[in-house]
Amino acid sequence: MKELEGRFDAAMMDIYLRAKAEVQYNATRFHQMLCKYRGVETAKILLHANAVSEEYTALWERRRLDLTVEALIHDHPEYHPLFTDEEREIARRRLEEYRYPPVIDPVERFIGAFASDVPGWTTQVDKYLGQTLLEEMRDQTDSRS
């Protein structure tokens, strides 16, 4: 578990550095928390706060929720053992509330749920959905003619 915590610490520092480099946001308070509490405890403090942090809001304004603690937890199942079901649910809910794209993908829950003869359908979902919608639109146009 110590090794996993160490990897999470490094990942937390990485999102701090990426926010600074990629969107010119210096999350000073977040960095101070990381230095004082390390990654897991910082994440738990932020998750159990009554509201999202100003860092979260700043990243949302910059359309970079992928650089939040919540996204790090949600998008990386390898870190799930470090957090309770409740904490993971808090992260998921916050991301959903702020319209984080991977959270609101309506097709994701169906991937792998069906057997299919269509090659690559799980990696090319948008392509196949687009083709289907185009066919439906053509059918509707043809039926009105």
C-alpha positions as CSV (number, residue, x, y, z in Angstrom):
1,M,0.0,0.0,0.0
2,K,2.9,2.3,0.7
3,E,4.1,2.0,-2.9
4,L,0.6,2.9,-4.2
5,E,0.5,5.9,-1.9
6,G,3.9,7.0,-3.2
7,R,2.6,6.7,-6.8
8,F,-0.5,8.7,-5.8
9,D,1.7,11.4,-4.2
10,A,3.7,11.7,-7.4
11,A,0.5,11.9,-9.5
12,M,-0.9,14.6,-7.2
13,M,2.3,16.6,-7.7
14,D,2.1,16.0,-11.4
15,I,-1.4,17.6,-11.7
16,Y,-0.1,20.6,-9.7
17,L,2.9,21.0,-12.0
18,R,0.8,20.4,-15.2
19,A,-1.8,23.1,-14.1
20,K,1.1,25.5,-13.6
21,A,2.7,24.7,-16.9
22,E,-0.3,24.0,-19.1
23,V,-2.9,26.6,-18.0
24,Q,-0.6,29.0,-16.0
25,Y,-2.5,28.3,-12.8
26,N,-0.3,28.2,-9.6
27,A,-2.4,26.3,-7.0
28,T,-0.4,27.6,-4.1
29,R,-2.7,26.3,-1.4
30,F,-2.9,22.9,-3.0
31,H,0.9,22.7,-3.2
32,Q,1.2,23.7,0.5
33,M,-1.3,20.9,1.4
34,L,0.7,18.4,-0.6
35,C,3.9,19.4,1.2
36,K,2.2,19.2,4.6
37,Y,-0.1,16.2,4.3
38,R,1.1,14.4,1.1
39,G,-1.3,13.2,-1.6
40,V,-3.8,10.8,0.0
41,E,-4.6,13.0,3.0
42,T,-4.8,16.1,0.9
43,A,-7.3,14.4,-1.4
44,K,-9.4,13.3,1.5
45,I,-9.4,16.8,3.1
46,L,-10.5,18.3,-0.3
47,L,-13.1,15.6,-0.9
48,H,-14.7,16.0,2.6
49,A,-14.9,19.8,2.3
50,N,-18.4,21.3,2.2
51,A,-17.7,22.8,-1.2
52,V,-15.2,22.5,-4.1
53,S,-11.9,24.3,-3.6
54,E,-11.0,27.5,-5.3
55,E,-8.4,25.5,-7.2
56,Y,-11.2,23.2,-8.5
57,T,-13.2,26.2,-9.6
58,A,-10.1,27.8,-11.3
59,L,-9.5,24.6,-13.3
60,W,-13.2,24.4,-14.2
61,E,-13.0,27.9,-15.5
62,R,-10.0,26.9,-17.6
63,R,-11.9,23.8,-18.9
64,R,-9.3,21.5,-17.3
65,L,-11.1,19.4,-14.7
66,D,-8.8,16.6,-15.8
67,L,-6.2,18.3,-13.6
68,T,-8.3,18.0,-10.4
69,V,-8.0,15.6,-7.5
70,E,-11.5,14.3,-8.3
71,A,-10.5,13.4,-11.9
72,L,-7.3,11.8,-10.7
73,I,-9.3,9.5,-8.4
74,H,-12.1,8.9,-10.8
75,D,-10.1,8.3,-14.0
76,H,-7.4,6.0,-12.4
77,P,-8.9,2.8,-10.9
78,E,-5.4,1.8,-9.7
79,Y,-5.9,4.5,-7.0
80,H,-9.4,3.4,-5.9
81,P,-8.1,1.2,-3.0
82,L,-6.8,4.3,-1.3
83,F,-10.3,5.7,-1.0
84,T,-13.7,4.6,0.4
85,D,-16.7,4.1,-1.8
86,E,-18.1,7.3,-0.4
87,E,-15.0,9.3,-1.3
88,R,-15.0,8.0,-4.9
89,E,-18.7,8.8,-5.2
90,I,-18.0,12.4,-4.0
91,A,-15.4,12.7,-6.7
92,R,-17.7,11.3,-9.4
93,R,-20.6,13.5,-8.3
94,R,-18.5,16.7,-8.4
95,L,-17.2,15.9,-11.8
96,E,-20.7,15.1,-13.1
97,E,-22.1,18.3,-11.6
98,Y,-19.5,20.3,-13.4
99,R,-20.0,18.4,-16.7
100,Y,-16.6,16.6,-16.9
101,P,-16.8,14.9,-20.3
102,P,-15.7,11.4,-19.4
103,V,-18.3,11.3,-16.6
104,I,-21.3,12.1,-18.8
105,D,-20.4,9.8,-21.7
106,P,-23.7,8.0,-22.1
107,V,-22.2,5.1,-24.1
108,E,-19.4,4.2,-21.6
109,R,-21.6,2.0,-19.4
110,F,-22.5,-0.2,-22.4
111,I,-18.9,-0.8,-23.6
112,G,-18.3,-4.5,-23.2
113,A,-21.9,-5.3,-22.3
114,F,-22.8,-6.6,-25.7
115,A,-21.2,-9.1,-28.0
116,S,-20.6,-7.6,-31.5
117,D,-19.4,-8.6,-34.9
118,V,-18.4,-5.0,-35.6
119,P,-14.6,-4.7,-35.4
120,G,-13.3,-1.9,-33.2
121,W,-16.7,-0.7,-32.1
122,T,-15.5,0.0,-28.5
123,T,-12.7,2.2,-29.7
124,Q,-14.7,3.9,-32.5
125,V,-18.0,4.5,-30.8
126,D,-18.3,8.1,-32.1
127,K,-17.8,7.0,-35.7
128,Y,-20.5,4.3,-35.5
129,L,-22.9,6.6,-33.7
130,G,-22.4,9.3,-36.3
131,Q,-23.0,6.8,-39.1
132,T,-26.2,5.5,-37.5
133,L,-27.5,9.1,-36.9
134,L,-26.7,10.0,-40.5
135,E,-28.6,6.9,-41.8
136,E,-31.6,7.8,-39.6
137,M,-31.6,11.4,-40.9
138,R,-31.4,10.1,-44.5
139,D,-34.3,7.7,-43.9
140,Q,-36.4,10.5,-42.4
141,T,-35.7,12.7,-45.4
142,D,-36.5,9.9,-47.8
143,S,-39.8,9.2,-46.1
144,R,-40.9,12.8,-46.3
145,S,-40.2,13.0,-50.1
